[in-house]
Amino acid sequence: MALSESVETSLREAEAALRNALAYAARQEKPFVAKHISDMVFQIDNLISADALLDKLENRKPGDNGFFGSFFGD
């Protein structure tokens, strides 16, 4: 099941806010803080991307190799 539009929108907004915080942290905070903010941005981006990939896998037709070629062949 795909992320709902409201959840994806909220995640994108959170990612944008964290990127803004990262810009300030890069200039004013210790590297430890910037590293952890960037990890949060990375995790949000991965969550959205992984959800899209899982949807493609769940919705493929039986026997269809499609986008993945012979990797998932029967």
Backbone as numpy.savetxt, mean C-alpha at the origin, in Angstrom:
# Nx Ny Nz CAx CAy CAz Cx Cy Cz
-12.03 -9.23 -1.20 -12.88 -8.05 -1.20 -11.99 -6.81 -1.20
-12.28 -5.92 -2.09 -11.48 -4.70 -2.23 -11.70 -3.76 -1.04
-10.72 -2.91 -0.83 -10.89 -1.86 0.17 -12.04 -0.97 -0.26
-12.87 -0.58 0.68 -13.94 0.34 0.32 -13.34 1.69 -0.06
-14.08 2.44 -0.81 -13.59 3.75 -1.27 -13.27 4.65 -0.09
-14.11 4.60 0.95 -13.87 5.47 2.10 -12.60 5.08 2.86
-12.34 3.79 2.95 -11.12 3.34 3.64 -9.89 3.72 2.83
-9.93 3.48 1.51 -8.78 3.84 0.68 -8.53 5.34 0.70
-9.60 6.13 0.65 -9.46 7.59 0.72 -8.82 8.00 2.04
-9.28 7.41 3.12 -8.71 7.74 4.43 -7.25 7.35 4.52
-6.90 6.19 3.96 -5.50 5.77 3.96 -4.64 6.72 3.13
-5.15 7.15 1.98 -4.41 8.10 1.14 -4.21 9.44 1.86
-5.24 9.88 2.59 -5.12 11.13 3.35 -4.10 10.98 4.48
-4.13 9.84 5.15 -3.16 9.59 6.22 -1.74 9.55 5.65
-1.60 8.93 4.48 -0.28 8.88 3.83 0.21 10.28 3.48
-0.70 11.13 2.99 -0.32 12.50 2.65 0.10 13.28 3.90
-0.64 13.10 5.00 -0.30 13.78 6.24 1.05 13.31 6.77
1.30 12.00 6.66 2.59 11.47 7.12 3.74 11.98 6.25
3.50 12.11 4.96 4.55 12.66 4.08 4.87 14.11 4.48
3.85 14.85 4.84 4.05 16.21 5.30 4.86 16.22 6.60
4.49 15.34 7.52 5.23 15.24 8.77 6.67 14.81 8.52
6.87 13.93 7.55 8.22 13.48 7.22 9.07 14.62 6.70
8.47 15.50 5.92 9.22 16.66 5.40 9.72 17.53 6.55
8.87 17.75 7.55 9.30 18.54 8.72 10.30 17.77 9.57
10.05 16.49 9.75 10.94 15.68 10.59 12.34 15.59 9.99
12.42 15.57 8.67 13.72 15.48 8.02 14.59 16.69 8.33
13.95 17.82 8.60 14.71 19.04 8.88 14.93 19.29 10.37
14.03 18.76 11.22 14.06 19.18 12.62 14.25 18.06 13.63
14.00 16.83 13.26 14.02 15.75 14.24 15.23 14.84 14.03
15.38 13.93 14.96 16.44 12.93 14.85 16.08 11.96 13.72
17.08 11.37 13.09 16.82 10.42 11.99 15.90 9.26 12.38
15.94 8.87 13.63 15.09 7.79 14.14 13.62 8.11 13.90
13.22 9.35 14.12 11.83 9.77 13.95 11.45 9.72 12.47
12.30 10.26 11.62 12.03 10.26 10.18 11.95 8.84 9.64
12.78 7.96 10.13 12.77 6.57 9.68 11.44 5.91 9.99
10.91 6.14 11.17 9.66 5.50 11.56 8.45 6.12 10.85
8.51 7.40 10.59 7.43 8.01 9.80 7.45 7.44 8.39
8.63 7.31 7.80 8.72 6.76 6.45 8.28 5.29 6.42
8.54 4.55 7.48 8.04 3.17 7.57 6.51 3.13 7.54
5.87 4.07 8.23 4.41 4.13 8.24 3.87 4.43 6.83
4.51 5.35 6.14 4.11 5.67 4.76 4.25 4.42 3.89
5.36 3.73 4.04 5.62 2.52 3.28 4.56 1.45 3.54
4.20 1.27 4.80 3.21 0.25 5.16 1.83 0.58 4.58
1.44 1.84 4.60 0.15 2.23 4.03 0.14 1.96 2.53
1.20 2.35 1.86 1.30 2.12 0.41 1.26 0.63 0.09
1.97 -0.17 0.86 1.97 -1.62 0.66 0.60 -2.23 0.91
-0.11 -1.75 1.90 -1.45 -2.25 2.20 -2.38 -2.05 1.01
-2.35 -0.87 0.44 -3.21 -0.56 -0.70 -2.82 -1.42 -1.90
-1.53 -1.54 -2.17 -1.05 -2.33 -3.30 -1.34 -3.82 -3.12
-1.11 -4.33 -1.93 -1.35 -5.75 -1.67 -2.82 -6.09 -1.79
-3.69 -5.19 -1.36 -5.12 -5.44 -1.47 -5.53 -5.56 -2.93
-4.99 -4.70 -3.79 -5.30 -4.76 -5.22 -4.81 -6.08 -5.81
-3.62 -6.54 -5.42 -3.09 -7.79 -5.93 -3.94 -8.97 -5.47
-4.32 -8.97 -4.20 -5.15 -10.06 -3.69 -6.51 -10.10 -4.40
-7.06 -8.95 -4.72 -8.32 -8.92 -5.47 -8.15 -9.57 -6.83
-7.04 -9.29 -7.52 -6.80 -9.91 -8.82 -6.71 -11.43 -8.69
-6.04 -11.90 -7.65 -5.90 -13.35 -7.44 -7.25 -13.99 -7.11
-8.03 -13.34 -6.27 -9.32 -13.90 -5.87 -10.33 -13.91 -7.01
-10.24 -12.95 -7.91 -11.24 -12.81 -8.97 -10.85 -13.48 -10.28
-9.72 -14.15 -10.32 -9.34 -14.79 -11.58 -10.21 -16.03 -11.80
-10.42 -16.33 -13.06 -11.24 -17.48 -13.43 -10.41 -18.75 -13.29
-11.06 -19.86 -12.92 -10.32 -21.12 -12.80 -9.63 -21.47 -14.12
-8.37 -21.83 -14.04 -7.60 -22.20 -15.20 -7.00 -21.03 -15.96
-7.32 -19.81 -15.56 -6.81 -18.62 -16.25 -5.47 -18.22 -15.66
-4.44 -18.19 -16.49 -3.12 -17.76 -16.04 -3.00 -16.25 -16.12
-3.71 -15.63 -17.05 -3.81 -14.18 -17.18 -2.51 -13.44 -17.00
-2.53 -12.46 -16.17 -1.42 -11.55 -15.90 -0.18 -12.28 -15.39
-0.38 -13.40 -14.71 0.72 -14.07 -14.02 1.41 -15.13 -14.87
0.97 -15.35 -16.09 1.59 -16.34 -16.95 1.47 -17.74 -16.38
2.53 -18.53 -16.48 2.47 -19.92 -16.02 2.80 -20.06 -14.53
3.04 -18.96 -13.86 3.41 -19.03 -12.44 2.33 -19.71 -11.61
1.05 -19.43 -11.93 -0.06 -20.02 -11.18 -0.80 -21.05 -12.04
-0.15 -21.59 -13.04 -0.78 -22.55 -13.93 -1.23 -23.80 -13.20
-2.27 -24.40 -13.72 -2.81 -25.62 -13.08 -2.09 -26.85 -13.54
